[in-house]
Amino acid sequence: MSGSGKVVCVTGASGYIASWLVKLLLQRGYTVRASVRDLADPKKIEHLRALEGANERLHLFKANLLEEHSFDSVVEGCEGVFHTASPFYHNVTDPQAELIDPAVKGTLNVFSSCVKTPCIKRVVVTSSMAAVAYNGRPRTPDVVVDETWFSSAEFCKQAKMWYVLSKTLAEEAAWKFSKDNSIDMVTINPAMVIGPLLQPTLNTSAAAILNLINGSSTYPNASFGWVNVKDVAKAHILAFEVPSASGRYCLVERVAHYAELVKILHDQYPALKLPEMCADDEPFVPIYQVSKEKTKSLGIDYIPVETSIMETVESLREKGFVSF
Ligand SMILES: NC(=O)c1ccc[n+]([C@@H]2O[C@H](COP(=O)([O-])OP(=O)(O)OC[C@H]3O[C@@H](n4cnc5c(N)ncnc54)[C@H](OP(=O)(O)O)[C@@H]3O)[C@@H](O)[C@H]2O)c1
């Protein structure tokens, strides 16, 4: 097993993506030092403790992004650090305190712990397509977005896209810190992540699918890239394991409008009541392309979006978020 004898750290381990990352790392033989915010909350840790290999090789720590030095003991003795913790939700009242501070100060706190830990060879940061595609440049079917694109903080502020801004600023801060302190850093930039849930709670991107199958009458007028959570977790591990991995990796299987998702769901579940109308009368927000060249070279062979949608629905059903 490639990770046998190696120790790595995962921040925000109870989250949707991180839980899959911990699972795959344990499967590959790694010893995982994982941080969660609340060690006393069974909903945040029981699914991790139940993973294969967890008894022997999973060590849980309490850490908060907003507390300086919180991650010092978590990264101790690690060769690799996977920084995934960052708030991802949209209904915020104070964007600075709820999203931007934990994303940016949290990233710098994690990096400050890393810089004091010489055994760390590489830090893999879970960034987002949010930090790539939002800069006002037109996105239409003929446009190919790739790793050279950067979102503009000013554009995000004007548009009040606070989560997008938090990821843009966090990635900017991470690149600056890693360059200033000679830390080998790679970012993984997924679009909307779907696929099976390991954790018992509902996360924001899985909720995007739930909202289509829970009886709602309209679908949003929006187009997003979609990618399977297992591919996202695998990409993180490859970004650590492949010595030549560098820079950023956009992770998108396909960009699709919600109308296309509804059509796929209808083909898969013909009896299911699905939204029949778009939420507004405007023209559909166009799709665009995202380059797969770099991630394919890393070794990602994307799970098709149709499979990802079905896996999400089955998982939401199994966990009792929807019944039909
Ligand atoms: N899902 C997507 O579509 C998507 C796409 C691109 C990028 N991402 C990025 O992927 C990462 C994980 O997101 P996710 O989708 O897995 O969401 P998630 O399930 O909500 O996980 C977020 C994690 O961040 C932790 N966190 C939030 N605030 C924290 C704080 N102040 N201190 C310590 N931990 C904190 C959460 O801890 P608690 O469990 O204690 O709340 C949770 O473990 C994030 O960086 C997100 O921006 C997600």
The ligand as an SDF file (V2000), in Angstrom:
LIG
                    3D

 48 52  0  0  0  0  0  0  0  0999 V2000
  -18.6690   20.4890   -1.8050 N   0  0  0  0  0  0  0  0  0  0  0  0
  -18.3290   21.2390   -2.8510 C   0  0  0  0  0  0  0  0  0  0  0  0
  -19.0760   21.3250   -3.8370 O   0  0  0  0  0  0  0  0  0  0  0  0
  -17.0050   21.9480   -2.8550 C   0  0  0  0  0  0  0  0  0  0  0  0
  -16.5060   22.4040   -4.0860 C   0  0  0  0  0  0  0  0  0  0  0  0
  -15.2720   23.0410   -4.1200 C   0  0  0  0  0  0  0  0  0  0  0  0
  -14.5540   23.2070   -2.9650 C   0  0  0  0  0  0  0  0  0  0  0  0
  -15.0610   22.7700   -1.7810 N   0  0  0  0  0  0  0  0  0  0  0  0
  -14.2320   22.9670   -0.5830 C   0  0  0  0  0  0  0  0  0  0  0  0
  -14.0450   21.7220    0.0350 O   0  0  0  0  0  0  0  0  0  0  0  0
  -13.8410   21.8860    1.4290 C   0  0  0  0  0  0  0  0  0  0  0  0
  -14.7750   20.9810    2.1760 C   0  0  0  0  0  0  0  0  0  0  0  0
  -16.0990   21.3140    1.8260 O   0  0  0  0  0  0  0  0  0  0  0  0
  -17.3000   20.2610    1.9570 P   0  0  0  0  0  0  0  0  0  0  0  0
  -18.1170   20.3710    0.7460 O   0  0  0  0  0  0  0  0  0  0  0  0
  -16.7750   18.9530    2.3660 O   0  0  0  0  0  0  0  0  0  0  0  0
  -18.1530   20.9570    3.1060 O   0  0  0  0  0  0  0  0  0  0  0  0
  -18.5040   20.5340    4.5940 P   0  0  0  0  0  0  0  0  0  0  0  0
  -19.0100   19.1380    4.6310 O   0  0  0  0  0  0  0  0  0  0  0  0
  -19.4010   21.6000    5.1080 O   0  0  0  0  0  0  0  0  0  0  0  0
  -17.1100   20.5950    5.3190 O   0  0  0  0  0  0  0  0  0  0  0  0
  -16.5310   21.7860    5.7610 C   0  0  0  0  0  0  0  0  0  0  0  0
  -15.5700   21.4500    6.8740 C   0  0  0  0  0  0  0  0  0  0  0  0
  -14.9390   22.6530    7.3290 O   0  0  0  0  0  0  0  0  0  0  0  0
  -14.9780   22.6590    8.7290 C   0  0  0  0  0  0  0  0  0  0  0  0
  -14.9700   24.0020    9.3120 N   0  0  0  0  0  0  0  0  0  0  0  0
  -15.7570   25.0440    9.0080 C   0  0  0  0  0  0  0  0  0  0  0  0
  -15.4570   26.0960    9.8060 N   0  0  0  0  0  0  0  0  0  0  0  0
  -14.4700   25.6890   10.6340 C   0  0  0  0  0  0  0  0  0  0  0  0
  -13.7340   26.2930   11.6800 C   0  0  0  0  0  0  0  0  0  0  0  0
  -13.9510   27.5480   12.0630 N   0  0  0  0  0  0  0  0  0  0  0  0
  -12.7880   25.5650   12.3000 N   0  0  0  0  0  0  0  0  0  0  0  0
  -12.5400   24.2780   11.9440 C   0  0  0  0  0  0  0  0  0  0  0  0
  -13.2000   23.6500   10.9750 N   0  0  0  0  0  0  0  0  0  0  0  0
  -14.1550   24.3470   10.3190 C   0  0  0  0  0  0  0  0  0  0  0  0
  -16.2780   21.9790    9.0700 C   0  0  0  0  0  0  0  0  0  0  0  0
  -16.2630   21.5720   10.4270 O   0  0  0  0  0  0  0  0  0  0  0  0
  -17.6210   21.1930   11.1900 P   0  0  0  0  0  0  0  0  0  0  0  0
  -17.9780   19.8410   10.6680 O   0  0  0  0  0  0  0  0  0  0  0  0
  -17.2740   21.2350   12.6180 O   0  0  0  0  0  0  0  0  0  0  0  0
  -18.6300   22.2360   10.7860 O   0  0  0  0  0  0  0  0  0  0  0  0
  -16.2670   20.8240    8.0860 C   0  0  0  0  0  0  0  0  0  0  0  0
  -15.5000   19.7680    8.5720 O   0  0  0  0  0  0  0  0  0  0  0  0
  -14.0280   23.3740    1.6920 C   0  0  0  0  0  0  0  0  0  0  0  0
  -12.7600   23.9840    1.6730 O   0  0  0  0  0  0  0  0  0  0  0  0
  -14.8640   23.8420    0.5040 C   0  0  0  0  0  0  0  0  0  0  0  0
  -14.6930   25.1970    0.2340 O   0  0  0  0  0  0  0  0  0  0  0  0
  -16.2690   22.1520   -1.6950 C   0  0  0  0  0  0  0  0  0  0  0  0
  1  2  1  0
  2  3  2  0
  2  4  1  0
  4  5  1  0
  4 48  2  0
  5  6  2  0
  6  7  1  0
  7  8  2  0
  8  9  1  0
  8 48  1  0
  9 10  1  0
  9 46  1  0
 10 11  1  0
 11 12  1  0
 11 44  1  0
 12 13  1  0
 13 14  1  0
 14 15  2  0
 14 16  1  0
 14 17  1  0
 17 18  1  0
 18 19  2  0
 18 20  1  0
 18 21  1  0
 21 22  1  0
 22 23  1  0
 23 24  1  0
 23 42  1  0
 24 25  1  0
 25 26  1  0
 25 36  1  0
 26 27  1  0
 26 35  1  0
 27 28  2  0
 28 29  1  0
 29 30  1  0
 29 35  2  0
 30 31  1  0
 30 32  2  0
 32 33  1  0
 33 34  2  0
 34 35  1  0
 36 37  1  0
 36 42  1  0
 37 38  1  0
 38 39  2  0
 38 40  1  0
 38 41  1  0
 42 43  1  0
 44 45  1  0
 44 46  1  0
 46 47  1  0
M  CHG  2   8   1  16  -1
M  END
$$$$
